[in-house]
Every structure is written in structure tokens, then in C-alpha cells.
Amino acid sequence: MSPGALAVLMLVIGVLAGALITTAAYAPELRRISRLLDARRDGRASANARITMGAHAPGVAELAEAINRELDCAMRSHIDGMRAQRDFQRDLSALSHDIRTPLTGAKGYLQLAADETDPALKRRRIDAAVERINRTSELLDALFSYTKASDPDLVLNAEPIDVREIVEQCLLGHYPDFERLGWEPVVTGTGAPRITEADRQAMGRIVENLVANALRHGSGAPELRIATAPEQTILSISNPIDRPDELDVEHLFDRFYRADSARRGGGSGLGLATSAKLAEAMGMSLEAKVDRGRLTIELRSNQSR
């Protein structure tokens, strides 16, 4: 055999030997990884099981670390999903109770009215039943609004709107409520148009929910302020509240959030959550803070002029 052919043969033998050595090093580790993943999938291994290295094989350690990171991420997602499901079931139970209570009351009043011979008393009991049925309708409407606002496919039509005009219309619509409570809202910043790009209906719903929240849960007349900043229109509504220390502003916009100090007038626990969803869909933000016994909620929108 010529020296050249011998050299080629030795090179081929060397390559094959290297391949065999590499296969011997990689194959056991890859089989271990495969067996662990199969065991996790079939439930034969703990959900906390992670890949460990039995021997060093170049590149396999990095592969094992990458797989472990993905397993950790999947575990966190699973835990978050379980928490979300638990919270949803708890919230659904609370809403079911809120709906069942007025319906049970309405049924009772109607049964009493059916047996009542005094026309005036019968009328009062029927009115009480109607009031409780209306309360149920309000809860269902709030749930529908929240569900709609939470739809990832929600389509909103942005157009130039005057925030001042929407605020004034909302306050005018609630004039009887303010009059009943003896409150006179203080409004500043309405002397000139405050134009922003937003969906008119969604913005109207946000303002309505903020004002309704102040009326329902506040302990005094609200102050509304419309201001402008670079590229922003800012709407804030502030009102005094009872027992402000009991209010957790970090969860104020959560679905079905409830606090005793914020429940004086009832409510579904969905109004502010709906507003936050709508604001997010329009690229806006809602923030809340409590200072000196007053709750202030601030809506920041973009593209003011």
C-alpha cells in the first residue's frame, strides 16, 4: 500500500474512532434526557424533576440547562394558570352569591305580595321586588361589559374626541344622584377643549365608571380635573373615602376586588376592572393612589392637543 493510501486509511480510521468515541459519550446522556422527558409526560416522574448530567459531553450540558429552563418556565406557567383558575372560581362564587341574594329577596317579596290584601302594602312589596330584580340586571350588565372589554379581539375605533365634553355629559346625567347626596362636584380644566384620540363609547364607559365609583363608594363630593401634558390628556377624579387604610390600591382594578371601606353602596366589583381593560385596549393607563383620606384615580391618554 502506498504511503498516500495508508495516510488516507489512517485518517478514515481516526475519523471513525472519533465518531465512535463521541457517540459513546453522547448517546447515554441523550437517552437519559429522553427517558426523563418521557417519564414526566407519562406522570411517572415528579413535575419538579430536572435533567442532571452523568458525564461531561461537550454541548450536552448546555442542552440540559436549556431544557431545564424551559421546564422551569412551563412549571411557572402551570402554577400561574392554577392560581388564575382558583381566583376565577372564587370570583365566580362571589358573583353567584351577589346575583342569588337579590333574586331570593325578590322572590320573597313577590310571595308576600301575592298573599297581601292591603293594596298599598302590596304595591310596596312589588316595588321592593322590582328594585332587587333591577339590581340583578345591573350585575349582569356589569359582567357583560367586563367580558366584552376583556375580549382580546375587541375592536375600538379611535377618533379625535373632547374629553371635557364626555365628562360634562356624564356629570349632567348623574345630577339627580349628586343632588340626592347633597354633593356638588368640583370640576377644573373644562374651559377649553381637551382633544385626544380614543374610542368615544369606550371613553364614555371609563368616565361613567369612575364617576359611579365615586358616587357609590365615596364619602364626599368628588373633584374632577382635566389637564394636558406633553402628548397626553390627564383626567383625574378624587374624592374622600371612609377608612382609607383598608383600601388596597394595588388591587383596585382587579376583577371583583372588594374592600369594606369601598363597598358602602354595593357594586359589582367590575366597574373599575372594566375601565382598566378599556384603557389598556386604547393604549391608556389607569392609576390609583390614596393620600390624606382621599382616593385619586388618574386616566392618562396619549396624543392630546
C-alpha positions in Angstrom: 0.0 0.0 0.0 1.4 3.3 -1.0 2.2 5.9 1.7 -0.6 8.2 0.5 -3.2 5.5 0.6 -2.0 4.5 4.1 -2.4 8.1 5.3 -5.9 8.3 3.9 -6.8 5.0 5.6 -5.4 6.1 8.9 -7.4 9.4 8.6 -10.6 7.4 7.9 -9.9 5.1 10.9 -9.2 8.2 13.0 -12.5 9.8 12.0 -14.5 6.6 12.6 -12.8 6.2 16.0 -13.6 9.7 16.9 -17.2 9.3 15.9 -17.5 6.1 18.0 -16.0 7.8 21.0 -18.3 10.8 20.5 -21.3 8.6 20.1 -20.3 6.6 23.2 -20.1 9.9 25.1 -23.3 11.5 23.8 -25.7 8.6 23.4 -26.1 7.7 27.2 -26.7 11.4 28.1 -29.3 11.8 25.3 -31.0 8.6 26.3 -31.2 9.8 29.9 -32.7 13.1 28.7 -35.2 11.3 26.6 -36.2 8.9 29.4 -36.7 11.8 31.8 -38.9 13.7 29.4 -41.0 10.6 28.7 -41.4 9.9 32.4 -42.5 13.5 33.0 -45.0 13.3 30.2 -46.5 10.0 31.4 -46.6 11.1 35.0 -44.0 8.6 36.2 -41.7 11.4 37.3 -42.2 14.4 39.6 -43.1 17.7 38.0 -40.1 19.1 39.7 -37.7 16.5 38.1 -34.9 18.2 36.3 -32.1 16.9 33.9 -28.8 16.1 35.5 -25.5 15.2 33.8 -24.0 11.8 34.4 -20.8 12.5 32.4 -19.4 15.5 30.6 -20.2 15.6 26.9 -19.4 18.9 25.0 -22.6 20.7 24.2 -24.9 18.4 26.1 -24.6 20.3 29.4 -25.8 23.4 27.6 -28.7 21.4 26.1 -29.6 20.1 29.5 -29.6 23.6 31.0 -31.7 25.0 28.2 -34.3 22.1 28.7 -34.3 22.8 32.4 -35.0 26.4 31.8 -37.9 25.5 29.6 -39.2 23.1 32.2 -39.0 25.8 34.9 -40.9 28.2 32.6 -43.6 25.6 32.0 -43.9 25.0 35.7 -44.3 28.7 36.4 -46.9 29.0 33.7 -48.7 25.9 35.2 -48.7 27.5 38.6 -49.9 30.8 37.3 -52.7 29.0 35.4 -53.8 27.2 38.6 -53.8 30.4 40.6 -55.8 32.2 37.9 -58.3 29.3 37.8 -58.6 29.4 41.6 -59.1 33.1 41.6 -61.7 32.8 38.8 -63.6 30.2 40.7 -63.6 32.3 43.9 -64.7 35.4 42.0 -67.4 33.4 40.2 -68.7 32.1 43.6 -68.8 35.7 44.9 -70.7 36.9 41.8 -73.1 34.0 42.1 -73.8 35.0 45.7 -74.4 38.6 44.6 -76.8 37.6 41.9 -78.6 35.0 44.1 -79.2 37.4 47.0 -81.3 40.0 45.3 -83.2 37.3 43.3 -84.0 35.5 46.5 -85.2 38.7 48.0 -87.3 39.5 45.0 -88.9 36.1 45.2 -89.8 36.6 48.8 -91.3 40.0 48.3 -93.4 38.6 45.4 -94.7 35.7 47.5 -95.7 38.2 50.2 -97.3 40.5 47.7 -99.3 37.5 46.3 -100.9 37.0 49.8 -101.3 40.6 50.7 -104.8 42.2 50.7 -103.8 45.7 51.5 -103.2 47.4 48.1 -100.7 49.9 49.5 -98.6 47.3 51.2 -98.9 45.0 48.1 -97.5 47.9 46.0 -94.6 48.5 48.3 -93.6 44.8 48.3 -93.9 44.6 44.5 -91.7 47.8 44.3 -89.2 46.1 46.6 -89.1 43.0 44.4 -88.6 45.2 41.2 -85.7 47.0 42.9 -84.0 43.7 43.6 -84.6 42.5 40.1 -83.1 45.7 38.8 -80.1 45.1 41.0 -79.6 41.7 39.4 -79.8 43.3 35.9 -77.1 45.8 36.9 -74.8 43.0 38.0 -75.4 41.1 34.7 -74.8 44.2 32.7 -71.5 44.8 34.5 -70.4 41.3 33.9 -71.3 41.6 30.2 -69.3 44.9 29.9 -66.3 43.3 31.6 -66.4 40.3 29.4 -66.6 42.4 26.3 -63.8 44.7 27.4 -61.6 41.6 28.2 -62.0 40.2 24.7 -58.6 40.1 23.0 -60.3 40.6 19.7 -62.1 43.8 20.8 -62.1 46.4 18.1 -62.1 50.1 19.1 -62.4 52.9 16.7 -60.0 55.8 17.7 -61.1 59.3 16.7 -60.5 62.8 18.0 -62.8 63.3 21.0 -63.2 66.1 23.5 -62.6 64.6 27.0 -64.2 67.7 28.5 -67.5 67.1 26.7 -67.6 63.5 27.8 -67.0 64.5 31.5 -69.7 67.2 31.4 -72.3 64.9 29.8 -71.6 62.2 32.5 -71.9 64.6 35.3 -75.1 66.0 33.9 -76.5 62.5 33.7 -75.7 62.0 37.4 -77.1 65.3 38.6 -80.0 63.7 40.4 -77.5 61.4 42.3 -75.4 64.4 43.3 -78.5 66.3 44.4 -79.8 63.4 46.5 -76.5 63.2 48.3 -76.2 66.9 48.7 -72.8 66.9 46.9 -71.6 69.5 44.4 -68.7 68.1 42.3 -65.8 70.4 41.7 -64.6 70.4 38.1 -61.5 72.2 36.7 -59.9 72.3 33.3 -63.2 72.4 31.3 -62.7 75.9 29.9 -61.1 74.7 26.7 -61.4 71.5 24.5 -59.2 68.6 25.6 -58.9 66.6 22.5 -57.4 63.1 22.4 -57.5 60.1 20.1 -59.8 57.5 21.6 -62.9 55.4 21.1 -65.9 57.6 22.1 -68.0 54.8 23.6 -65.1 53.3 25.5 -64.0 56.6 26.9 -67.6 57.3 27.9 -67.8 54.0 29.7 -64.5 54.7 31.6 -65.7 58.1 32.8 -69.1 56.7 33.7 -67.5 54.0 35.8 -65.1 56.4 37.5 -67.9 58.8 38.5 -70.2 56.0 39.5 -67.4 54.6 41.7 -67.0 58.0 43.4 -70.8 58.2 44.0 -71.1 54.7 45.3 -68.1 54.4 47.5 -67.0 58.0 48.3 -67.9 59.8 51.5 -67.9 63.3 49.9 -68.2 65.3 46.7 -65.6 64.4 44.1 -63.1 66.7 42.4 -62.5 66.2 38.7 -59.5 67.7 36.9 -58.8 67.7 33.2 -55.3 68.7 32.3 -52.8 68.4 29.5 -49.2 67.3 29.5 -46.8 66.7 26.6 -48.6 64.2 24.3 -51.1 63.4 27.0 -54.5 64.3 28.3 -54.9 63.6 32.0 -58.3 63.1 33.7 -58.2 62.7 37.5 -61.1 62.2 39.9 -60.6 62.5 43.6 -63.0 62.0 46.5 -62.8 61.4 50.3 -63.4 57.8 51.4 -64.1 56.1 54.7 -61.3 54.0 56.3 -58.7 54.6 53.5 -56.3 52.3 55.3 -58.5 49.3 54.3 -58.3 50.1 50.6 -55.6 48.2 48.6 -55.0 50.4 45.6 -52.7 47.9 44.0 -55.7 45.6 43.5 -58.3 48.3 43.0 -58.6 47.4 39.3 -58.7 43.7 39.8 -61.8 41.8 38.8 -64.3 41.6 41.7 -62.0 43.4 44.1 -63.8 44.3 47.2 -63.0 46.2 50.4 -65.4 47.1 53.2 -64.5 50.7 53.1 -65.2 50.7 49.3 -68.5 48.8 49.5 -70.7 51.3 51.2 -73.1 51.4 48.3 -72.8 47.9 46.9 -71.5 47.4 43.4 -70.4 44.5 41.2 -66.6 44.9 41.7 -66.3 45.1 37.9 -66.6 48.7 37.0 -63.0 49.7 37.6 -61.7 46.4 36.2 -63.7 47.1 33.0 -62.3 50.7 32.9 -58.8 49.4 33.2 -59.3 46.9 30.4 -60.8 49.5 28.1 -58.0 51.9 28.9 -55.4 49.3 28.1 -57.1 48.5 24.8 -56.7 52.1 23.8 -53.1 52.4 24.9 -54.0 54.4 28.0 -53.3 53.8 31.7 -55.3 54.0 34.9 -53.6 54.6 38.2 -54.9 55.0 41.8 -53.4 56.4 45.0 -54.7 57.2 48.5 -53.4 60.3 50.2 -54.8 62.1 53.2 -58.0 60.2 53.2 -58.7 60.8 49.5 -58.8 58.3 46.7 -57.5 59.7 43.4 -57.8 57.8 40.1 -56.0 59.1 37.2 -56.5 58.3 33.5 -53.7 59.2 31.1 -54.4 59.2 27.4 -52.0 59.8 24.6 -51.9 62.2 21.6 -53.5 65.3 23.3 -53.7 68.6 21.7 
